[in-house]
Amino acid sequence: MRQWQRKLRLCRMNRHHHQGPNTVATIVPLKRVPICSMDNDMQKQAAPLEPVLEMDDIQGLVIPGFFKPHMTLLGVRYEGDQVINNFKKFAGELAHGIATAKQTLDNRREYRRLRTTQKVRYPAEARAVVLTAVGFTYSGLTKLTPGATDMPSEAYKAGLPARAALLGDPSDPENEGHPSNWVVGKPGMELADAAGDAAQHGCYSRL
């Protein structure tokens, strides 16, 4: 609760009504009134506390976001023990190239600095980089590790298609934006993302 709210005093206005234009109003300050705390029901509905992560432990696609002019999205499905084992190896290799929030933010700041100093939108001296991210659905993650079932997020477990209407997506199956018509994002489809400043710098070949 903010300090000014705790110091808030309620005032009562006493009006003494008289005939004619000479109506008098006086302000009488009352004693300090404490702010009521949340009841038990409200406390139960409060959002759970999340752990504070270091910038190196967050994907740059999440914070601050890639915002690159070129981007490649790769949807992946894996079924069967051999395919899953192969994908685990691929994911392990890909993990070493995942762009962290710190790396992405540093790149963003450097790019903005060059734009300001050179007064051009696309600085010629900007270092071309490829930023990579990966995302897993709950159903896909459980195929890779049994520990995925311990995740407390019911929203994540339900998946995007089940919660699409809550985000404002169309509910009519005939609509292009309905989950049944999604190209990527369906249950069991994992997503790899590579973004870069120019296509020739490996944005498309990274994946």
C-alpha positions in Angstrom: 0.0 0.0 0.0 1.4 3.5 -0.9 2.5 5.8 1.9 0.0 8.5 1.0 -2.8 6.0 1.2 -1.8 5.0 4.7 -1.8 8.7 5.7 -5.1 9.4 4.2 -7.6 11.1 6.6 -11.2 11.2 6.1 -13.0 14.5 6.5 -16.6 15.3 7.2 -18.4 18.3 6.0 -21.0 19.7 8.3 -23.4 22.0 6.6 -25.4 24.5 8.6 -28.4 25.4 6.4 -29.8 28.8 6.8 -32.5 30.6 4.9 -31.0 32.9 2.3 -27.6 33.0 0.7 -25.5 32.8 3.9 -24.9 29.0 3.9 -21.9 28.0 6.0 -19.7 24.8 5.5 -17.0 23.7 7.9 -14.4 20.9 7.4 -13.9 18.8 10.5 -10.9 16.4 10.2 -11.5 12.9 11.7 -9.1 10.5 13.2 -6.9 8.3 11.0 -8.8 5.4 9.5 -6.8 2.3 8.8 -7.0 0.7 5.3 -8.7 -2.6 5.4 -6.5 -5.6 4.5 -7.6 -8.2 2.0 -9.9 -10.9 3.3 -9.1 -14.5 3.0 -10.9 -15.1 -0.2 -9.1 -12.2 -1.9 -5.7 -13.5 -0.7 -6.4 -16.9 -2.1 -7.1 -15.3 -5.5 -4.0 -13.2 -5.5 -1.4 -14.1 -8.1 1.4 -16.4 -6.9 4.8 -15.0 -6.4 7.2 -15.9 -9.2 11.0 -16.3 -8.8 13.2 -13.4 -9.7 15.4 -14.6 -12.6 18.7 -13.2 -13.8 18.8 -11.7 -17.3 21.0 -14.5 -18.4 18.3 -17.0 -17.4 15.6 -15.4 -19.6 15.2 -15.8 -23.3 15.7 -12.5 -25.2 12.6 -13.2 -27.3 10.6 -12.7 -24.0 12.4 -9.7 -22.7 13.1 -7.3 -24.4 12.0 -9.0 -27.7 14.0 -9.5 -30.9 12.3 -6.9 -33.2 14.5 -7.8 -36.1 13.7 -7.1 -39.8 14.1 -10.8 -40.7 12.7 -13.8 -38.8 12.3 -17.5 -39.4 9.7 -19.6 -37.5 10.1 -23.4 -37.4 7.3 -25.6 -36.1 8.4 -29.1 -35.0 6.5 -32.2 -34.1 8.2 -35.3 -32.7 6.6 -38.7 -32.2 8.3 -42.1 -31.4 11.2 -42.9 -29.2 13.9 -42.5 -31.8 12.6 -39.2 -33.1 12.3 -37.9 -29.5 15.9 -38.9 -28.7 17.1 -37.2 -31.9 15.2 -34.1 -31.0 16.7 -34.1 -27.5 20.2 -34.0 -29.1 19.1 -31.2 -31.4 17.6 -29.2 -28.5 20.8 -29.6 -26.5 22.9 -28.2 -29.4 20.4 -25.4 -29.9 20.5 -24.4 -26.3 24.1 -23.2 -26.6 22.9 -20.6 -29.1 19.8 -19.3 -27.3 19.9 -15.5 -27.1 19.6 -14.3 -23.5 17.7 -11.2 -22.3 21.0 -9.6 -21.5 22.6 -10.3 -24.9 19.4 -9.1 -26.7 19.2 -5.9 -24.7 22.9 -5.1 -25.2 22.4 -5.6 -29.0 19.3 -3.3 -28.9 21.2 -0.6 -27.0 24.2 -0.7 -29.3 22.0 -0.5 -32.4 20.1 2.5 -31.0 23.4 4.2 -30.1 24.7 3.8 -33.7 21.4 5.2 -35.1 21.6 8.2 -32.8 25.3 9.0 -33.6 25.1 8.3 -37.3 21.6 9.8 -37.7 20.5 7.0 -40.0 17.8 4.4 -39.6 20.0 1.5 -40.7 23.6 2.0 -39.5 26.2 0.5 -41.8 28.5 -0.2 -39.0 25.9 -2.2 -36.9 27.1 -5.7 -36.2 24.8 -8.2 -37.9 23.7 -10.9 -35.4 21.2 -13.8 -35.4 19.2 -14.2 -32.2 17.6 -17.6 -31.5 14.8 -18.7 -29.2 12.8 -21.8 -28.6 9.4 -22.5 -27.0 7.7 -25.7 -25.9 4.1 -26.6 -25.4 3.2 -28.6 -22.3 2.4 -31.7 -24.3 5.7 -31.4 -26.1 7.8 -30.8 -23.0 6.4 -33.8 -21.2 7.8 -36.0 -24.0 11.3 -34.7 -23.2 11.2 -34.7 -19.4 8.8 -36.2 -16.8 9.5 -33.2 -14.6 7.2 -31.0 -16.8 4.2 -32.4 -14.9 5.4 -30.6 -11.7 5.0 -27.2 -13.3 2.3 -25.2 -11.3 0.9 -23.2 -14.2 -2.6 -24.5 -15.2 -2.7 -22.0 -18.0 0.5 -23.4 -19.6 -0.8 -26.9 -19.2 -4.1 -26.1 -20.9 -2.2 -24.6 -23.9 -2.9 -21.7 -26.2 -5.8 -23.3 -28.2 -7.8 -23.9 -25.0 -7.3 -20.3 -23.9 -7.4 -18.6 -27.3 -10.9 -17.2 -26.7 -9.7 -15.5 -23.5 -7.1 -13.6 -25.6 -9.8 -12.5 -28.0 -9.2 -15.0 -30.8 -12.2 -15.9 -33.0 -14.5 -18.7 -31.6 -15.9 -19.5 -35.1 -14.1 -22.4 -36.7 -14.7 -20.9 -40.1 -12.7 -17.9 -39.1 -9.0 -17.9 -40.2 -7.8 -17.0 -36.7 -9.6 -19.9 -35.0 -7.1 -22.4 -33.3 -8.2 -25.2 -35.6 -6.8 -23.2 -38.5 -3.5 -22.2 -36.9 -0.4 -23.1 -38.9 1.8 -23.2 -35.8 0.9 -23.3 -32.2 -1.3 -26.4 -32.2 -0.9 -28.9 -29.3 2.4 -30.9 -29.6 4.0 -28.4 -32.0 7.1 -26.8 -30.7 8.5 -23.6 -32.0 12.0 -22.5 -32.9 12.6 -18.8 -33.8 15.6 -17.2 -35.4 15.8 -13.5 -36.1 18.5 -11.4 -37.7 19.4 -8.1 -39.2 19.8 -9.5 -42.7 18.9 -12.8 -44.3 22.3 -13.5 -45.7 23.8 -13.5 -42.2 22.4 -16.9 -41.3 18.9 -16.1 -40.1 17.4 -18.9 -42.3 20.2 -21.4 -42.1 20.5 -21.3 -38.3 17.5 -23.6 -37.9 
